[in-house]
């Protein structure tokens, strides 16, 4: 009877966490609804990635299936430096075909992996002085907060790089945690190799992953029990794996002649804090954390600071590792000095996990705090869920509609090339399949790209910049044929379609000049 009662008691304590996880699953499923819809108009997040990034960073996969090649020489080819995401997209496109729904669905399932790994990471790092019931409660609460977050809802439905970077970082922490349970030295080495492989994938997804390496390194060192020889051995194996994988990849890029594409991505992302007011930039970096949640962000900071006053907290490797993750990426944001809401996706997930970990420590010292945490959870989840459901219930399709109309204009004119020149060209290719080249970025000057690929159409947002008009006027007469409203940014809310009619006697000629690498981040 006592045994049966104990089992019943354990099951009873898991009912509420199970319900929270079930609710989290429901809200995750809502991410799959209306995948063609716009980035929510009139949202608090002004991020120009909604016009460009989904196409740019999947371009290699898009071109592979539409053109038979992943790279257009002289155009913008970010896959040379960031190959992981387009490789994943390519696998999906092989079975689902090229399309915005397939690309965004991939991100939603990546987010599912983030939720699962978050649960496992929090559950794996159990401490002797913790209540199992409280650990389950706070773990389930963290997963529910992520699933209902309106901020994460918006950005994990976009085919961008940040969600995959978060998933790979969580997997790296899990692999690092697993080295602690290794029973033999050979197993530790294998786990260290696995961590090295995952770190290589992190960097190949988004090079800013280097700012997350201290978090992974700390977890590895703690798993090695801070024994000097063991830490050095694991560090050598992990670092050696990264060096071999990336060294081999760089050698392949050089051999195939893709080095300029690789180098261009870094030249085009060269905005830094240099020359800007230091404290103002740091202050903006921290202030913009409210993008992650006006209530969640200050509450998370308060809980982390409060938990930090207790010495036992700093003996929790997961707490320290998550803190290094958050501070490491905030350091990058301040250094990069280009505040885009999507960058904070990489901070939001570990911050929620850190908040849950801090709350668990506080509840262990003051059990009465659990009731206050439950009230805050209801408030946070209720607020975020309301906004998320509102976005889900009121989709708009202005960008997709404009893309479809542009496709019809292009396809119905057999006298002009179907190639479209546009900063949003890659997004148009992803949405409709029309071939495109970028009008802003590439390793050749714009007029050389025009000469090489001879586009038949130019699609701009609201107006034409002087340098683009100058390059186009050398070869074409621009005839404005249509305009379509799309999305809500006052600088980019009308797509204007121009037909490019060749000037009599003018043949585009390449000058073979290298293009200047303009900052890419604002787009």
Secondary structure, 3 states (H helix, E strand, C coil): CHHHHHHHHHHHHCHHHHHHHHHHHHHHHHCCCCCCCCCCCCCCCCCCHHHHHHHHCCHHHHHHHHHCCCCCCCCCCHHHCCHHHHHHHHHHHHHHCCCHHHHHHHHHHHHHHHHHHHHHHHHHCCCCCCCHHHHHHHHHHHHHHHHHCHHHHHHCCCCCCHHHHHHHHHHHHHHHHHHHHCCCHHHHHHHHHHHHHHHHHHHHHCHHHHHHHHHHHHHHHHHCCCCHHHHHHHHHHHHHHHHHHHHHHHHHHHHHCCHHHHHHHHHCCCCCCCCCCHHHHHHHHHHHHHHHCCCHHHHHHHHHHHHHCCHHHHHCHHHHHHHHHHHHHHHHHHHHCCCCHHHHHHHHHHHHHHHHHHHHHHHHHCCCHHHHHHHHHHHHHHHHHHHHHHHHHCCCCHHHHHHHHHHHHHHCCCCCCCCEECCCHHHHHHHHCCCEECCCCCCECHHHHHHHHCCCEEEEECCCCHHHHHHHHCCEEEEEEEEEEEEEECCEEEEEEEEEEECCCCCCCCCCCECCCCCCCCC
